[in-house]
Amino acid sequence: MADRDWDKEMAKIDKQLGSLSDEQLSSLSGANVPAKAAGAPSAKPGRAEPPVGAGERGTSSWAVYARLMLSVALGLGMLVWPYPSRCGPGLFAYLGAVAVVITSGVWSSVWTWRHRASRAHALSLLLILWGLVLGSLEVLPRVGYAKPDLNHPSTWSCQ
């Protein structure tokens, strides 16, 4: 192995690569590898390939943004919560709605991540943060971590 001239070997490889077109190079890199016939052995051991014609069912980008807009509308709707939420059942209904805001933020962030929509994904993460802030404004004074006030008393139930 020490008797090989690696500069000459690399020059041969460079010459061979230089003679290939861009399409041939991209097919060598695995970007445009044609689908194998069903029943053909897998290229990597232990990794099954999907059968021919069994592609993923795609979701259009408008559906991703529709999910996000639904979640954002719910998050903004929490600003004008119409029911009393100081204590008792109203408080638990409010905290349930906050949990739905957080869940919808996670739901939309998964879809925006899958569809590589970076700005929409950032908005989804902000929606999750918004839900956590809304929930913490109600929970933290009641567990003794924040200072209670008139709108956020230290009790869970009404007297």
N, C-alpha and C positions, 0 to 999 in steps of 0.2 A: 504494500500500500504506500510505502514511503517512496517508491520509485516512480509513482505517477506524477505527471506534471499537471497540477490542478488548474493552472492558468489556461492551458490548452483545452482541457476538458470543459471548463466554463465557457471558453470562446466557442466551442462546438455547440454547446447548449444555447448560447445567445444567438448563434447563427440559425439554429433550428427554430427557435421562438420567433426570430425576426421574419422568417419565411411564412409564418402562419397569419391568417387574417384575424380581425377582431372577433368575429363570430366563432371561429375555431378556438381561439383562446378562451372565450367565455364559456364554451362548452367543456373545455378541459378543466376549468375551475369549479364546475359543478353548478353553475348558475342556470344553465339551460339544458340540463340532462334530461333526455326524453324518458317518458314513463316506461317502466318495464312491463312486460307481458305478465298476466296473472300466472302464478305458479313458478315464476323465475326466482332463483335464490336472491336473497337480499344482499346488498353490497357490504353491509356491516353486520357482523354476527350479533344476534340478540336484538336486532332492531327490525321490526316488521314495517313494510311499506304498504300504503293503502292500495287497494286494487285499482286497476285502470278504470277511469270514469267515475271514481268515488271521490270527487273533489268536495271541498268544504262548501257549505251553503253560505254564500256571502250576504252580508248586511250592507245596505247602501248607506252612504254617509248622512243622508237626510234623516234616517232613522236614529243614528247616533246623536245628532244634534237635537232631534225631537225629544229624546230621552233627557238630554241635558237641559233643554228649555223647560221641560216639565218639572225637573228637580229644582231649577233656579226659581221658577214661579212659586213652588211650595216654600222654598227658603225665604223669598221676599214676602210671601203671604204671612209668615210668622211675625212680621213687623206690625201687622194690623190684627193680631189675634183678638177676636171679638168677645171672648168669654172671660170672666174673672179667673185669675190663676194664682191668687195669693195662697190658698190652702185648700185642702180637701179634694173632692173629685175634680174640680176645675184644674187644680195643680197637676193631678195625675194625667188628665186629658192633655194638658199642655206638654208635659214631659213625654207622653206617648207620641204627640205630633213632632216633637223635637227628635225623637228616635227615628221617626219616619223620614225626617229631613236628612239625618245622618245616613240612614240606609239608602235613600235615593242618591245621595252624593257618592256613596261607595258603588252603587249600581251604575251610575253614569261614568264614574272614573274607570271602571273595568272596561266598559264599552269604548270609551275614548282611548284607553291604553291599547286595546286590541286593534283599533283602526288608526293608530299613530296620529291622533289629532292632538298635538301638543298644547295648543292654547286652550282647547276645550278641556283637556285633562287638568290643566292648571286651574281652570274655573271649577271643575269637579272637586279638586282638593280644597279649594277655598270654600266650597259649599259644605264639605265635611267639617272644616274648621269653624264655619259659621254655626253649624248645629252644635258643635262642642261648646262654643261660647254661650249660646242660648241656654243650653242645659246647665252649664256651670254657674250661670247667673242665678239659677233657681236652687241648685243643689248645694253649692258651697256654703251659703249662709245657714242652711239647715243642718249641715254636718259639723258646724263649728269652725270652719276654715276661713270664712269671710265674715265681715261685720254685717249683722242683720240691719235692715232699715224698714221703713213703713211698707214699701212695695215688696220686699223680700224678707219676711219675718223668719224667726228661727224655728218655727213649728211646722209640722207637716199637715196636721189636721186643724180644722176650725173649732173654736170653743163654742 
